Amino acid sequence: MDNDKICVTIKGKTYDNINDIDLTVTKGSIPDGCGKVTLIRTILDEIRPNDFIIGHSKNTGINNLKLYSEFGDGFYYGGIAGVLRKNVTVSLPETSDSSAMKFDVKLQITTKFDNSDKPYFLATMLLYDKLMLSKNMVPSNEEEIYDYLLLFRFKEQLQQACLKGLFRTYRRFERNDEKLRGAIDIARHIKLNAGQNNGKIAYSYRENTTNNFLNYLIVAAYTHLKEKYYDLVVENIDSNFDLLSVINQLKNDTGFIKGGLRNIISKNLRAITHPLYTEYEELRITSIKILRDEGLSIFDGKEDDTEGILFYVPDLWESFLENAMDKHLDCLRKSTVKLKSQEILYALSRPGSHTNANSIRNFFFETRPGYVFYKDVNPIMVLDAKFRPAWEGSIRNQSISSLLDDFTKSLRDMCDFGVHHAGVIFPFCVGENDNALFSPKKIEQIIKHSISRYNTTDSFYTIPIRVPSSKNISSYSEWRSEFDKCLPEDIKAVDSTLKKIISEN
């Protein structure tokens, strides 16, 4: 590390005000006159989150993602959680010294429902119904919870590395057969073949080949992951034709791996410095971690060789809810209702364009609600998954004045799909005094709302999903048990609403 670099650690939560974010200088010093907010913003402006994002859905414009944005009279983190380490060079505008300064930055962002040492909520969204835990993985151990995150890193790095082609390097081979190539090894030939009249010649040759120790390592890491997380590997790697083709080709090229895992790791301890294969260096490190069963905690801040791993939490929340509703909605299990997620509808098209699929739509916009519920072929309700903390505040404050954009989008979707019921579903962190809010008498008032006194036909729904606080809970298994108890009860609000809509129709 350069001596002139200033080392800083920035910690915060999704949607935090930058004023509330913790900034620690671990080496060097910040010039006088530079405020914390200015420093953090200047550093964050140099970080492109789309370089590190994992698990990002196609419907959100990845190029528009930013780590923070201006809202009202302040600057706030967005919906990205994770950790990254990056070297940046910036000029600080508020200081007298206008020269560029170098920073070694560690950025750690947890979700608004997690403590930095207890990222239970993020773990649950990532793990829920997606992973069969092995006997060696104890859910109460936070470090082991994140062990499987190496799988996602392995996949991303393998994709990037393969863009350069398969890794090749020169390797010396020793053979004893009839197909002479290279130089004859006289001493070994006498030892192996003297007096046998077998027609074989002992020889050695050097070849630039894919049959090398790094590719052994990649295949071994893939095999280890598949043994440990079979369903997840099938879904994320084997279902990708290009990645599976690469893995199969490497298996064919490398053949039987001799010497076991310890030998494979020992042959790959030297860093890859060839400029053509820089992406393979990151893949080498990750593969070794996988084979050593070194769990990756994305919030420990100790991964010096980690560039970054970030998640766009609203997308995770939407996928998590879809899984939860598939599992707990009685209407879906009985096939009374069908659910379609992220369905695209072209609204405000010119007359006749809805009936003619080949017509040119010259006056339309694209709408895409999170979930559309159907009875037979007719939509009956639209819901959007929301993660903004203001929705949690709307329950406590009985106000959505800061959420009009979300509200008006729901009303547009309701009109576009021709339904009378729309709403949002969001996480709600349960505090000590919140139990009264979820009593049977109170919860109906919280959930269902009329649009206005002139419109009592249509309804708007605010459906909270309770998330236990991890402050006073000592283990993930205890927290997960509490969450799994609340989740089906809260999903029932959607179920009962759908049943009422069906009965009214």
Secondary structure as UniProt FT lines:
FT   TURN            3..4
FT   STRAND          6..13
FT   TURN            14..15
FT   HELIX           18..20
FT   STRAND          22..27
FT   TURN            32..33
FT   HELIX           36..44
FT   TURN            45..46
FT   HELIX           49..51
FT   STRAND          53..54
FT   TURN            58..59
FT   HELIX           62..64
FT   STRAND          68..71
FT   TURN            72..73
FT   STRAND          74..77
FT   STRAND          80..90
FT   TURN            93..94
FT   STRAND          101..110
FT   TURN            112..113
FT   TURN            116..117
FT   HELIX           120..127
FT   TURN            128..130
FT   TURN            135..136
FT   TURN            139..140
FT   HELIX           142..145
FT   HELIX           146..148
FT   HELIX           149..162
FT   TURN            163..164
FT   STRAND          169..177
FT   STRAND          183..184
FT   HELIX           186..193
FT   TURN            194..196
FT   STRAND          201..209
FT   HELIX           213..228
FT   HELIX           230..233
FT   HELIX           234..238
FT   HELIX           241..254
FT   HELIX           260..266
FT   TURN            267..268
FT   HELIX           275..277
FT   HELIX           278..291
FT   TURN            292..293
FT   TURN            298..299
FT   TURN            304..305
FT   STRAND          308..312
FT   HELIX           313..328
FT   HELIX           330..333
FT   TURN            334..335
FT   STRAND          338..341
FT   STRAND          345..347
FT   TURN            351..355
FT   TURN            357..358
FT   STRAND          365..367
FT   STRAND          371..375
FT   TURN            376..377
FT   STRAND          378..385
FT   HELIX           389..397
FT   HELIX           401..403
FT   HELIX           404..417
FT   STRAND          421..430
FT   TURN            432..433
FT   HELIX           435..438
FT   HELIX           440..447
FT   STRAND          448..450
FT   STRAND          459..468
FT   TURN            471..472
FT   HELIX           476..504
//
